[in-house]
Amino acid sequence: MSKYLTFTDVVFKDRDLLVTALEDIGCSQIRQGENLEMGSYYSEQSKQKVAIVIPRNSIGNRYGDIGFERAESGDYIPIIDDFDRSRALNGRFITQLRTAYNERVVKRVAARLCGTIHRTVEGGVVKIKVRY
Amino acid sequence: MPEVNFTIDIQTGEMEMKVEGIKGSQCADVAKIVTELIGIPEREENTSEYYERSNVRPQIHNKKKV
């Protein structure tokens, strides 16, 4: 059954970093605002009001939009159709987004510390050293 | 020279951070910048350097005495 799932255990605290990370992983069409409605393409998909929308068919999400709801805490929480979990970016949407977001976090930290970045990738792990 | 080492697991997107070369609670200041952006860490450990006195601490003590 196609339905929107809310990933409350995955949160993004900074909107600018989130949008940049989405662009980093190939989301070229990003709608931003307040109380944006996610498309309801199947009867089981409940109406969702979100702050950020990645439209259907952007990155392999055939069944619905991908949204980010702004929680009372200010955190952004992803909402994705059950079927799209295994389709968007070949099922790696959440993990690729977390990786891209965390890389952006490191760049922001380095800028705040006026530091330099040295980045390497070893065996599936990105290693970033910030010196300041 | 102080440095912050980040490791990001590409398979899970999880990140770890280790602050090195900073004595005392100043490393907590660096951690605060990160937690503002990613939230409360799942696990947090203070290294031995955290319990060492930093070079700037004596100045703070002097101010309190005045």
N, CA and C atoms of all chains as a GROMACS GRO file, in nm:
protein
  594
    1MET      N    1   0.084  -0.119   0.000
    1MET     CA    2   0.000   0.000   0.000
    1MET      C    3   0.089   0.125   0.000
    2SER      N    4   0.053   0.214  -0.089
    2SER     CA    5   0.131   0.338  -0.098
    2SER      C    6   0.082   0.436   0.007
    3LYS      N    7   0.172   0.479   0.094
    3LYS     CA    8   0.133   0.576   0.196
    3LYS      C    9   0.255   0.655   0.240
    4TYR      N   10   0.230   0.778   0.286
    4TYR     CA   11   0.341   0.861   0.331
    4TYR      C   12   0.385   0.821   0.472
    5LEU      N   13   0.517   0.804   0.488
    5LEU     CA   14   0.574   0.770   0.617
    5LEU      C   15   0.658   0.887   0.668
    6THR      N   16   0.646   0.915   0.796
    6THR     CA   17   0.723   1.023   0.858
    6THR      C   18   0.838   0.963   0.937
    7PHE      N   19   0.960   1.006   0.906
    7PHE     CA   20   1.079   0.950   0.972
    7PHE      C   21   1.118   1.037   1.092
    8THR      N   22   1.053   1.015   1.203
    8THR     CA   23   1.079   1.102   1.319
    8THR      C   24   1.217   1.082   1.381
    9ASP      N   25   1.282   0.970   1.348
    9ASP     CA   26   1.416   0.946   1.406
    9ASP      C   27   1.527   1.010   1.322
   10VAL      N   28   1.489   1.069   1.208
   10VAL     CA   29   1.588   1.137   1.124
   10VAL      C   30   1.549   1.284   1.117
   11VAL      N   31   1.629   1.370   1.176
   11VAL     CA   32   1.593   1.512   1.177
   11VAL      C   33   1.711   1.596   1.126
   12PHE      N   34   1.674   1.707   1.068
   12PHE     CA   35   1.774   1.802   1.019
   12PHE      C   36   1.744   1.936   1.084
   13LYS      N   37   1.841   1.993   1.147
   13LYS     CA   38   1.815   2.112   1.229
   13LYS      C   39   1.826   2.244   1.152
   14ASP      N   40   1.904   2.244   1.047
   14ASP     CA   41   1.929   2.371   0.978
   14ASP      C   42   1.871   2.366   0.836
   15ARG      N   43   1.781   2.458   0.808
   15ARG     CA   44   1.710   2.455   0.679
   15ARG      C   45   1.805   2.483   0.561
   16ASP      N   46   1.892   2.581   0.576
   16ASP     CA   47   1.983   2.614   0.465
   16ASP      C   48   2.075   2.496   0.432
   17LEU      N   49   2.127   2.433   0.537
   17LEU     CA   50   2.216   2.318   0.514
   17LEU      C   51   2.138   2.203   0.451
   18LEU      N   52   2.013   2.187   0.493
   18LEU     CA   53   1.930   2.079   0.438
   18LEU      C   54   1.906   2.102   0.288
   19VAL      N   55   1.870   2.223   0.252
   19VAL     CA   56   1.842   2.252   0.110
   19VAL      C   57   1.970   2.234   0.027
   20THR      N   58   2.082   2.280   0.080
   20THR     CA   59   2.209   2.264   0.007
   20THR      C   60   2.243   2.116  -0.008
   21ALA      N   61   2.220   2.040   0.098
   21ALA     CA   62   2.248   1.895   0.092
   21ALA      C   63   2.156   1.827  -0.010
   22LEU      N   64   2.031   1.870  -0.017
   22LEU     CA   65   1.939   1.814  -0.117
   22LEU      C   66   1.991   1.842  -0.258
   23GLU      N   67   2.041   1.963  -0.279
   23GLU     CA   68   2.099   1.996  -0.410
   23GLU      C   69   2.222   1.910  -0.437
   24ASP      N   70   2.301   1.887  -0.332
   24ASP     CA   71   2.423   1.806  -0.347
   24ASP      C   72   2.392   1.665  -0.396
   25ILE      N   73   2.277   1.611  -0.354
   25ILE     CA   74   2.246   1.472  -0.394
   25ILE      C   75   2.159   1.467  -0.519
   26GLY      N   76   2.142   1.582  -0.584
   26GLY     CA   77   2.077   1.581  -0.716
   26GLY      C   78   1.934   1.629  -0.722
   27CYS      N   79   1.884   1.687  -0.616
   27CYS     CA   80   1.748   1.741  -0.618
   27CYS      C   81   1.753   1.881  -0.680
   28SER      N   82   1.711   1.891  -0.804
   28SER     CA   83   1.722   2.020  -0.872
   28SER      C   84   1.594   2.103  -0.859
   29GLN      N   85   1.481   2.034  -0.834
   29GLN     CA   86   1.356   2.109  -0.818
   29GLN      C   87   1.314   2.102  -0.671
   30ILE      N   88   1.338   2.208  -0.599
   30ILE     CA   89   1.304   2.210  -0.457
   30ILE      C   90   1.207   2.325  -0.434
   31ARG      N   91   1.089   2.291  -0.381
   31ARG     CA   92   0.991   2.397  -0.348
   31ARG      C   93   1.001   2.425  -0.199
   32GLN      N   94   1.005   2.552  -0.165
   32GLN     CA   95   1.014   2.591  -0.024
   32GLN      C   96   0.904   2.688   0.012
   33GLY      N   97   0.860   2.682   0.135
   33GLY     CA   98   0.758   2.775   0.182
   33GLY      C   99   0.707   2.730   0.318
   34GLU      N  100   0.583   2.762   0.347
   34GLU     CA  101   0.518   2.717   0.471
   34GLU      C  102   0.386   2.652   0.431
   35ASN      N  103   0.354   2.544   0.496
   35ASN     CA  104   0.227   2.473   0.471
   35ASN      C  105   0.207   2.438   0.324
   36LEU      N  106   0.314   2.392   0.261
   36LEU     CA  107   0.303   2.345   0.123
   36LEU      C  108   0.237   2.208   0.125
   37GLU      N  109   0.147   2.186   0.031
   37GLU     CA  110   0.077   2.057   0.030
   37GLU      C  111   0.153   1.956  -0.054
   38MET      N  112   0.176   1.839   0.003
   38MET     CA  113   0.236   1.731  -0.076
   38MET      C  114   0.127   1.667  -0.161
   39GLY      N  115   0.165   1.627  -0.282
   39GLY     CA  116   0.067   1.567  -0.373
   39GLY      C  117   0.009   1.438  -0.317
   40SER      N  118  -0.119   1.417  -0.344
   40SER     CA  119  -0.184   1.294  -0.301
   40SER      C  120  -0.222   1.217  -0.428
   41TYR      N  121  -0.132   1.128  -0.469
   41TYR     CA  122  -0.146   1.059  -0.596
   41TYR      C  123  -0.219   0.926  -0.582
   42TYR      N  124  -0.228   0.877  -0.460
   42TYR     CA  125  -0.299   0.752  -0.432
   42TYR      C  126  -0.391   0.778  -0.312
   43SER      N  127  -0.501   0.707  -0.309
   43SER     CA  128  -0.601   0.734  -0.206
   43SER      C  129  -0.546   0.713  -0.065
   44GLU      N  130  -0.446   0.625  -0.052
   44GLU     CA  131  -0.391   0.598   0.081
   44GLU      C  132  -0.296   0.708   0.130
   45GLN      N  133  -0.254   0.795   0.039
   45GLN     CA  134  -0.160   0.900   0.078
   45GLN      C  135  -0.236   1.013   0.146
   46SER      N  136  -0.216   1.025   0.277
   46SER     CA  137  -0.287   1.129   0.351
   46SER      C  138  -0.229   1.267   0.319
   47LYS      N  139  -0.312   1.369   0.336
   47LYS     CA  140  -0.267   1.507   0.309
   47LYS      C  141  -0.156   1.543   0.407
   48GLN      N  142  -0.050   1.601   0.355
   48GLN     CA  143   0.063   1.641   0.439
   48GLN      C  144   0.099   1.785   0.408
   49LYS      N  145   0.114   1.866   0.512
   49LYS     CA  146   0.159   2.004   0.495
   49LYS      C  147   0.305   2.013   0.540
   50VAL      N  148   0.388   2.063   0.452
   50VAL     CA  149   0.532   2.062   0.480
   50VAL      C  150   0.596   2.196   0.443
   51ALA      N  151   0.725   2.206   0.474
   51ALA     CA  152   0.799   2.330   0.445
   51ALA      C  153   0.886   2.318   0.320
   52ILE      N  154   0.921   2.195   0.286
   52ILE     CA  155   1.006   2.171   0.168
   52ILE      C  156   0.948   2.052   0.092
   53VAL      N  157   0.940   2.067  -0.041
   53VAL     CA  158   0.887   1.958  -0.124
   53VAL      C  159   0.984   1.926  -0.238
   54ILE      N  160   1.014   1.796  -0.252
   54ILE     CA  161   1.084   1.746  -0.370
   54ILE      C  162   0.976   1.680  -0.455
   55PRO      N  163   0.945   1.734  -0.571
   55PRO     CA  164   0.832   1.681  -0.649
   55PRO      C  165   0.852   1.535  -0.693
   56ARG      N  166   0.741   1.470  -0.712
   56ARG     CA  167   0.737   1.331  -0.760
   56ARG      C  168   0.822   1.318  -0.888
   57ASN      N  169   0.884   1.204  -0.904
   57ASN     CA  170   0.966   1.171  -1.022
   57ASN      C  171   1.094   1.254  -1.035
   58SER      N  172   1.136   1.318  -0.928
   58SER     CA  173   1.260   1.398  -0.935
   58SER      C  174   1.384   1.310  -0.922
   59ILE      N  175   1.380   1.216  -0.829
   59ILE     CA  176   1.501   1.136  -0.800
   59ILE      C  177   1.463   0.989  -0.781
   60GLY      N  178   1.371   0.945  -0.866
   60GLY     CA  179   1.327   0.805  -0.857
   60GLY      C  180   1.209   0.785  -0.764
   61ASN      N  181   1.152   0.893  -0.714
   61ASN     CA  182   1.034   0.882  -0.626
   61ASN      C  183   0.907   0.878  -0.712
   62ARG      N  184   0.879   0.762  -0.762
   62ARG     CA  185   0.767   0.742  -0.857
   62ARG      C  186   0.631   0.758  -0.792
   63TYR      N  187   0.621   0.728  -0.664
   63TYR     CA  188   0.488   0.718  -0.601
   63TYR      C  189   0.440   0.847  -0.535
   64GLY      N  190   0.528   0.936  -0.505
   64GLY     CA  191   0.480   1.059  -0.441
   64GLY      C  192   0.589   1.163  -0.428
   65ASP      N  193   0.551   1.277  -0.372
   65ASP     CA  194   0.650   1.381  -0.342
   65ASP      C  195   0.731   1.336  -0.220
   66ILE      N  196   0.841   1.401  -0.198
   66ILE     CA  197   0.915   1.385  -0.072
   66ILE      C  198   0.905   1.520  -0.001
   67GLY      N  199   0.868   1.516   0.124
   67GLY     CA  200   0.850   1.642   0.196
   67GLY      C  201   0.933   1.647   0.323
   68PHE      N  202   0.947   1.770   0.375
   68PHE     CA  203   1.013   1.790   0.504
   68PHE      C  204   0.923   1.878   0.589
   69GLU      N  205   0.874   1.817   0.695
   69GLU     CA  206   0.782   1.886   0.786
   69GLU      C  207   0.864   1.961   0.891
   70ARG      N  208   0.822   2.082   0.922
   70ARG     CA  209   0.892   2.157   1.028
   70ARG      C  210   0.822   2.127   1.160
   71ALA      N  211   0.896   2.063   1.251
   71ALA     CA  212   0.840   2.029   1.382
   71ALA      C  213   0.838   2.152   1.472
   72GLU      N  214   0.769   2.142   1.584
   72GLU     CA  215   0.764   2.254   1.680
   72GLU      C  216   0.903   2.291   1.730
   73SER      N  217   0.990   2.191   1.737
   73SER     CA  218   1.128   2.213   1.782
   73SER      C  219   1.210   2.292   1.681
   74GLY      N  220   1.156   2.305   1.559
   74GLY     CA  221   1.229   2.372   1.452
   74GLY      C  222   1.303   2.275   1.362
   75ASP      N  223   1.306   2.148   1.402
   75ASP     CA  224   1.374   2.047   1.321
   75ASP      C  225   1.291   2.015   1.196
   76TYR      N  226   1.360   1.967   1.094
   76TYR     CA  227   1.292   1.925   0.970
   76TYR      C  228   1.292   1.772   0.963
   77ILE      N  229   1.172   1.718   0.942
   77ILE     CA  230   1.153   1.573   0.948
   77ILE      C  231   1.108   1.523   0.810
   78PRO      N  232   1.180   1.424   0.754
   78PRO     CA  233   1.144   1.378   0.620
   78PRO      C  234   1.016   1.294   0.617
   79ILE      N  235   0.941   1.313   0.508
   79ILE     CA  236   0.820   1.234   0.482
   79ILE      C  237   0.834   1.179   0.341
   80ILE      N  238   0.820   1.047   0.328
   80ILE     CA  239   0.841   0.983   0.199
   80ILE      C  240   0.744   0.867   0.185
   81ASP      N  241   0.700   0.843   0.064
   81ASP     CA  242   0.607   0.733   0.043
   81ASP      C  243   0.675   0.599   0.072
   82ASP      N  244   0.598   0.509   0.130
   82ASP     CA  245   0.648   0.376   0.166
   82ASP      C  246   0.720   0.308   0.049
   83PHE      N  247   0.659   0.313  -0.070
   83PHE     CA  248   0.720   0.248  -0.187
   83PHE      C  249   0.845   0.320  -0.236
   84ASP      N  250   0.847   0.451  -0.215
   84ASP     CA  251   0.963   0.528  -0.262
   84ASP      C  252   1.086   0.509  -0.174
   85ARG      N  253   1.068   0.455  -0.057
   85ARG     CA  254   1.184   0.431   0.031
   85ARG      C  255   1.289   0.346  -0.040
   86SER      N  256   1.242   0.249  -0.118
   86SER     CA  257   1.337   0.159  -0.186
   86SER      C  258   1.365   0.204  -0.329
   87ARG      N  259   1.306   0.318  -0.370
   87ARG     CA  260   1.324   0.364  -0.508
   87ARG      C  261   1.402   0.496  -0.519
   88ALA      N  262   1.371   0.589  -0.432
   88ALA     CA  263   1.438   0.718  -0.441
   88ALA      C  264   1.588   0.700  -0.422
   89LEU      N  265   1.666   0.744  -0.520
   89LEU     CA  266   1.812   0.725  -0.521
   89LEU      C  267   1.846   0.579  -0.490
   90ASN      N  268   1.775   0.490  -0.554
   90ASN     CA  269   1.796   0.345  -0.537
   90ASN      C  270   1.787   0.302  -0.391
   91GLY      N  271   1.695   0.364  -0.320
   91GLY     CA  272   1.673   0.326  -0.180
   91GLY      C  273   1.771   0.389  -0.083
   92ARG      N  274   1.852   0.480  -0.133
   92ARG     CA  275   1.956   0.540  -0.047
   92ARG      C  276   1.932   0.689  -0.025
   93PHE      N  277   1.808   0.732  -0.044
   93PHE     CA  278   1.780   0.874  -0.030
   93PHE      C  279   1.816   0.926   0.110
   94ILE      N  280   1.766   0.861   0.213
   94ILE     CA  281   1.789   0.910   0.350
   94ILE      C  282   1.938   0.905   0.385
   95THR      N  283   2.004   0.794   0.353
   95THR     CA  284   2.146   0.784   0.391
   95THR      C  285   2.232   0.882   0.311
   96GLN      N  286   2.201   0.898   0.182
   96GLN     CA  287   2.280   0.995   0.103
   96GLN      C  288   2.255   1.137   0.152
   97LEU      N  289   2.131   1.164   0.191
   97LEU     CA  290   2.100   1.298   0.241
   97LEU      C  291   2.171   1.324   0.374
   98ARG      N  292   2.170   1.225   0.462
   98ARG     CA  293   2.239   1.241   0.591
   98ARG      C  294   2.388   1.265   0.568
   99THR      N  295   2.447   1.188   0.476
   99THR     CA  296   2.590   1.204   0.446
   99THR      C  297   2.618   1.344   0.394
  100ALA      N  298   2.536   1.387   0.296
  100ALA     CA  299   2.557   1.520   0.236
  100ALA      C  300   2.535   1.630   0.340
  101TYR      N  301   2.433   1.613   0.424
  101TYR     CA  302   2.404   1.713   0.528
  101TYR      C  303   2.522   1.722   0.626
  102ASN      N  304   2.571   1.606   0.668
  102ASN     CA  305   2.681   1.606   0.764
  102ASN      C  306   2.808   1.668   0.705
  103GLU      N  307   2.830   1.644   0.576
  103GLU     CA  308   2.946   1.708   0.511
  103GLU      C  309   2.928   1.860   0.513
  104ARG      N  310   2.806   1.906   0.492
  104ARG     CA  311   2.779   2.050   0.496
  104ARG      C  312   2.797   2.105   0.638
  105VAL      N  313   2.759   2.024   0.736
  105VAL     CA  314   2.780   2.064   0.876
  105VAL      C  315   2.930   2.087   0.902
  106VAL      N  316   3.012   1.994   0.854
  106VAL     CA  317   3.157   2.007   0.874
  106VAL      C  318   3.208   2.135   0.810
  107LYS      N  319   3.161   2.165   0.688
  107LYS     CA  320   3.206   2.288   0.621
  107LYS      C  321   3.164   2.412   0.700
  108ARG      N  322   3.042   2.409   0.756
  108ARG     CA  323   2.995   2.523   0.837
  108ARG      C  324   3.082   2.537   0.963
  109VAL      N  325   3.113   2.423   1.026
  109VAL     CA  326   3.197   2.427   1.147
  109VAL      C  327   3.335   2.482   1.114
  110ALA      N  328   3.392   2.435   1.003
  110ALA     CA  329   3.525   2.483   0.962
  110ALA      C  330   3.523   2.633   0.938
  111ALA      N  331   3.416   2.681   0.876
  111ALA     CA  332   3.405   2.826   0.850
  111ALA      C  333   3.395   2.903   0.981
  112ARG      N  334   3.317   2.850   1.076
  112ARG     CA  335   3.300   2.919   1.206
  112ARG      C  336   3.432   2.924   1.282
  113LEU      N  337   3.513   2.818   1.266
  113LEU     CA  338   3.641   2.812   1.337
  113LEU      C  339   3.755   2.875   1.257
  114CYS      N  340   3.722   2.924   1.137
  114CYS     CA  341   3.824   2.979   1.045
  114CYS      C  342   3.932   2.872   1.020
  115GLY      N  343   3.888   2.749   1.003
  115GLY     CA  344   3.981   2.637   0.988
  115GLY      C  345   3.997   2.593   0.844
  116THR      N  346   4.094   2.501   0.826
  116THR     CA  347   4.117   2.444   0.694
  116THR      C  348   4.065   2.299   0.694
  117ILE      N  349   4.023   2.253   0.576
  117ILE     CA  350   3.964   2.119   0.565
  117ILE      C  351   4.055   2.028   0.484
  118HIS      N  352   4.074   1.906   0.538
  118HIS     CA  353   4.143   1.802   0.461
  118HIS      C  354   4.050   1.681   0.457
  119ARG      N  355   4.005   1.643   0.336
  119ARG     CA  356   3.902   1.538   0.321
  119ARG      C  357   3.958   1.419   0.245
  120THR      N  358   3.934   1.300   0.299
  120THR     CA  359   3.971   1.176   0.229
  120THR      C  360   3.855   1.078   0.239
  121VAL      N  361   3.852   0.981   0.148
  121VAL     CA  362   3.751   0.875   0.154
  121VAL      C  363   3.825   0.743   0.161
  122GLU      N  364   3.798   0.666   0.266
  122GLU     CA  365   3.866   0.537   0.284
  122GLU      C  366   3.764   0.431   0.319
  123GLY      N  367   3.748   0.332   0.232
  123GLY     CA  368   3.664   0.216   0.262
  123GLY      C  369   3.524   0.251   0.309
  124GLY      N  370   3.457   0.335   0.235
  124GLY     CA  371   3.317   0.368   0.269
  124GLY      C  372   3.301   0.467   0.382
  125VAL      N  373   3.412   0.528   0.421
  125VAL     CA  374   3.406   0.628   0.527
  125VAL      C  375   3.471   0.758   0.478
  126VAL      N  376   3.399   0.868   0.496
  126VAL     CA  377   3.455   0.999   0.463
  126VAL      C  378   3.525   1.050   0.589
  127LYS      N  379   3.652   1.084   0.575
  127LYS     CA  380   3.727   1.137   0.690
  127LYS      C  381   3.762   1.282   0.660
  128ILE      N  382   3.721   1.369   0.750
  128ILE     CA  383   3.747   1.512   0.730
  128ILE      C  384   3.816   1.567   0.855
  129LYS      N  385   3.930   1.630   0.830
  129LYS     CA  386   4.008   1.689   0.939
  129LYS      C  387   3.997   1.840   0.927
  130VAL      N  388   3.953   1.905   1.035
  130VAL     CA  389   3.946   2.051   1.037
  130VAL      C  390   4.053   2.101   1.132
  131ARG      N  391   4.148   2.179   1.080
  131ARG     CA  392   4.254   2.237   1.164
  131ARG      C  393   4.230   2.387   1.177
  132TYR      N  394   4.252   2.436   1.296
  132TYR     CA  395   4.232   2.581   1.315
  132TYR      C  396   4.325   2.638   1.421
  133MET      N  397   4.854   2.239   1.704
  133MET     CA  398   4.738   2.303   1.641
  133MET      C  399   4.612   2.221   1.668
  134PRO      N  400   4.507   2.282   1.721
  134PRO     CA  401   4.385   2.205   1.747
  134PRO      C  402   4.323   2.152   1.619
  135GLU      N  403   4.261   2.037   1.628
  135GLU     CA  404   4.192   1.985   1.511
  135GLU      C  405   4.068   1.906   1.552
  136VAL      N  406   3.974   1.905   1.461
  136VAL     CA  407   3.851   1.828   1.482
  136VAL      C  408   3.845   1.724   1.372
  137ASN      N  409   3.835   1.598   1.412
  137ASN     CA  410   3.829   1.489   1.314
  137ASN      C  411   3.687   1.436   1.304
  138PHE      N  412   3.635   1.439   1.182
  138PHE     CA  413   3.500   1.389   1.156
  138PHE      C  414   3.511   1.262   1.072
  139THR      N  415   3.429   1.164   1.102
  139THR     CA  416   3.416   1.048   1.013
  139THR      C  417   3.268   1.029   0.982
  140ILE      N  418   3.238   1.015   0.855
  140ILE     CA  419   3.099   0.996   0.812
  140ILE      C  420   3.089   0.862   0.740
  141ASP      N  421   3.007   0.774   0.791
  141ASP     CA  422   2.987   0.642   0.730
  141ASP      C  423   2.892   0.658   0.612
  142ILE      N  424   2.940   0.631   0.492
  142ILE     CA  425   2.858   0.651   0.371
  142ILE      C  426   2.740   0.554   0.368
  143GLN      N  427   2.755   0.437   0.430
  143GLN     CA  428   2.646   0.338   0.428
  143GLN      C  429   2.527   0.378   0.515
  144THR      N  430   2.554   0.452   0.621
  144THR     CA  431   2.446   0.489   0.714
  144THR      C  432   2.424   0.640   0.723
  145GLY      N  433   2.523   0.717   0.683
  145GLY     CA  434   2.516   0.863   0.696
  145GLY      C  435   2.550   0.911   0.836
  146GLU      N  436   2.586   0.819   0.926
  146GLU     CA  437   2.616   0.858   1.064
  146GLU      C  438   2.754   0.925   1.073
  147MET      N  439   2.763   1.020   1.164
  147MET     CA  440   2.888   1.095   1.177
  147MET      C  441   2.943   1.083   1.320
  148GLU      N  442   3.074   1.076   1.328
  148GLU     CA  443   3.142   1.081   1.457
  148GLU      C  444   3.239   1.198   1.455
  149MET      N  445   3.261   1.254   1.572
  149MET     CA  446   3.351   1.369   1.580
  149MET      C  447   3.446   1.352   1.698
  150LYS      N  448   3.571   1.388   1.676
  150LYS     CA  449   3.667   1.383   1.786
  150LYS      C  450   3.749   1.513   1.785
  151VAL      N  451   3.749   1.579   1.898
  151VAL     CA  452   3.823   1.704   1.910
  151VAL      C  453   3.958   1.672   1.974
  152GLU      N  454   4.066   1.720   1.911
  152GLU     CA  455   4.200   1.693   1.963
  152GLU      C  456   4.280   1.821   1.974
  153GLY      N  457   4.369   1.823   2.071
  153GLY     CA  458   4.461   1.936   2.085
  153GLY      C  459   4.402   2.055   2.158
  154ILE      N  460   4.289   2.035   2.222
  154ILE     CA  461   4.230   2.144   2.301
  154ILE      C  462   4.214   2.093   2.444
  155LYS      N  463   4.271   2.165   2.536
  155LYS     CA  464   4.260   2.124   2.675
  155LYS      C  465   4.141   2.190   2.742
  156GLY      N  466   4.088   2.121   2.840
  156GLY     CA  467   3.979   2.179   2.918
  156GLY      C  468   3.847   2.181   2.843
  157SER      N  469   3.757   2.260   2.895
  157SER     CA  470   3.621   2.259   2.844
  157SER      C  471   3.605   2.334   2.713
  158GLN      N  472   3.714   2.391   2.659
  158GLN     CA  473   3.702   2.460   2.531
  158GLN      C  474   3.656   2.368   2.420
  159CYS      N  475   3.689   2.238   2.433
  159CYS     CA  476   3.645   2.145   2.329
  159CYS      C  477   3.492   2.131   2.332
  160ALA      N  478   3.432   2.159   2.447
  160ALA     CA  479   3.286   2.156   2.455
  160ALA      C  480   3.225   2.269   2.371
  161ASP      N  481   3.299   2.378   2.358
  161ASP     CA  482   3.250   2.488   2.275
  161ASP      C  483   3.240   2.445   2.129
  162VAL      N  484   3.340   2.368   2.085
  162VAL     CA  485   3.337   2.317   1.947
  162VAL      C  486   3.220   2.220   1.931
  163ALA      N  487   3.203   2.134   2.030
  163ALA     CA  488   3.093   2.037   2.025
  163ALA      C  489   2.958   2.109   2.019
  164LYS      N  490   2.949   2.222   2.086
  164LYS     CA  491   2.823   2.298   2.088
  164LYS      C  492   2.786   2.348   1.947
  165ILE      N  493   2.887   2.391   1.873
  165ILE     CA  494   2.860   2.438   1.735
  165ILE      C  495   2.801   2.324   1.654
  166VAL      N  496   2.858   2.204   1.672
  166VAL     CA  497   2.811   2.089   1.595
  166VAL      C  498   2.671   2.047   1.638
  167THR      N  499   2.646   2.043   1.768
  167THR     CA  500   2.513   1.998   1.814
  167THR      C  501   2.404   2.097   1.775
  168GLU      N  502   2.440   2.223   1.757
  168GLU     CA  503   2.341   2.320   1.707
  168GLU      C  504   2.291   2.281   1.569
  169LEU      N  505   2.377   2.212   1.493
  169LEU     CA  506   2.344   2.179   1.354
  169LEU      C  507   2.294   2.036   1.336
  170ILE      N  508   2.336   1.945   1.424
  170ILE     CA  509   2.293   1.806   1.406
  170ILE      C  510   2.209   1.751   1.521
  171GLY      N  511   2.204   1.824   1.631
  171GLY     CA  512   2.126   1.776   1.744
  171GLY      C  513   2.210   1.707   1.848
  172ILE      N  514   2.144   1.656   1.950
  172ILE     CA  515   2.213   1.591   2.062
  172ILE      C  516   2.275   1.461   2.013
  173PRO      N  517   2.402   1.438   2.043
  173PRO     CA  518   2.465   1.313   1.996
  173PRO      C  519   2.410   1.190   2.069
  174GLU      N  520   2.416   1.079   1.999
  174GLU     CA  521   2.371   0.953   2.058
  174GLU      C  522   2.461   0.912   2.173
  175ARG      N  523   2.590   0.943   2.158
  175ARG     CA  524   2.690   0.904   2.258
  175ARG      C  525   2.794   1.015   2.268
  176GLU      N  526   2.839   1.041   2.389
  176GLU     CA  527   2.937   1.148   2.406
  176GLU      C  528   3.038   1.106   2.512
  177GLU      N  529   3.166   1.120   2.480
  177GLU     CA  530   3.270   1.084   2.576
  177GLU      C  531   3.371   1.197   2.582
  178ASN      N  532   3.416   1.229   2.701
  178ASN     CA  533   3.522   1.328   2.715
  178ASN      C  534   3.657   1.257   2.711
  179THR      N  535   3.750   1.312   2.633
  179THR     CA  536   3.884   1.254   2.627
  179THR      C  537   3.963   1.305   2.747
  180SER      N  538   4.083   1.249   2.766
  180SER     CA  539   4.165   1.292   2.880
  180SER      C  540   4.198   1.440   2.873
  181GLU      N  541   4.206   1.493   2.749
  181GLU     CA  542   4.239   1.636   2.734
  181GLU      C  543   4.131   1.725   2.794
  182TYR      N  544   4.010   1.675   2.796
  182TYR     CA  545   3.900   1.755   2.851
  182TYR      C  546   3.927   1.787   2.998
  183TYR      N  547   3.990   1.692   3.067
  183TYR     CA  548   4.012   1.709   3.211
  183TYR      C  549   4.141   1.785   3.243
  184GLU      N  550   4.219   1.817   3.137
  184GLU     CA  551   4.339   1.897   3.159
  184GLU      C  552   4.302   2.044   3.160
  185ARG      N  553   4.382   2.122   3.231
  185ARG     CA  554   4.353   2.264   3.238
  185ARG      C  555   4.402   2.333   3.110
  186SER      N  556   4.319   2.418   3.055
  186SER     CA  557   4.361   2.489   2.934
  186SER      C  558   4.448   2.607   2.973
  187ASN      N  559   4.522   2.659   2.874
  187ASN     CA  560   4.613   2.770   2.899
  187ASN      C  561   4.540   2.898   2.939
  188VAL      N  562   4.416   2.914   2.898
  188VAL     CA  563   4.348   3.040   2.925
  188VAL      C  564   4.272   3.036   3.057
  189ARG      N  565   4.258   2.921   3.115
  189ARG     CA  566   4.178   2.911   3.237
  189ARG      C  567   4.227   2.997   3.353
  190PRO      N  568   4.359   3.001   3.379
  190PRO     CA  569   4.406   3.082   3.492
  190PRO      C  570   4.358   3.226   3.483
  191GLN      N  571   4.350   3.279   3.365
  191GLN     CA  572   4.303   3.417   3.348
  191GLN      C  573   4.159   3.432   3.398
  192ILE      N  574   4.080   3.332   3.371
  192ILE     CA  575   3.940   3.338   3.416
  192ILE      C  576   3.934   3.334   3.568
  193HIS      N  577   4.018   3.248   3.630
  193HIS     CA  578   4.021   3.240   3.776
  193HIS      C  579   4.060   3.375   3.838
  194ASN      N  580   4.158   3.439   3.775
  194ASN     CA  581   4.203   3.568   3.827
  194ASN      C  582   4.089   3.670   3.828
  195LYS      N  583   4.011   3.670   3.720
  195LYS     CA  584   3.902   3.765   3.711
  195LYS      C  585   3.800   3.742   3.822
  196LYS      N  586   3.774   3.614   3.852
  196LYS     CA  587   3.675   3.583   3.955
  196LYS      C  588   3.721   3.632   4.093
  197LYS      N  589   3.852   3.628   4.115
  197LYS     CA  590   3.903   3.667   4.247
  197LYS      C  591   3.891   3.817   4.272
  198VAL      N  592   3.892   3.895   4.162
  198VAL     CA  593   3.892   4.041   4.178
  198VAL      C  594   3.761   4.094   4.232
   0.00000   0.00000   0.00000
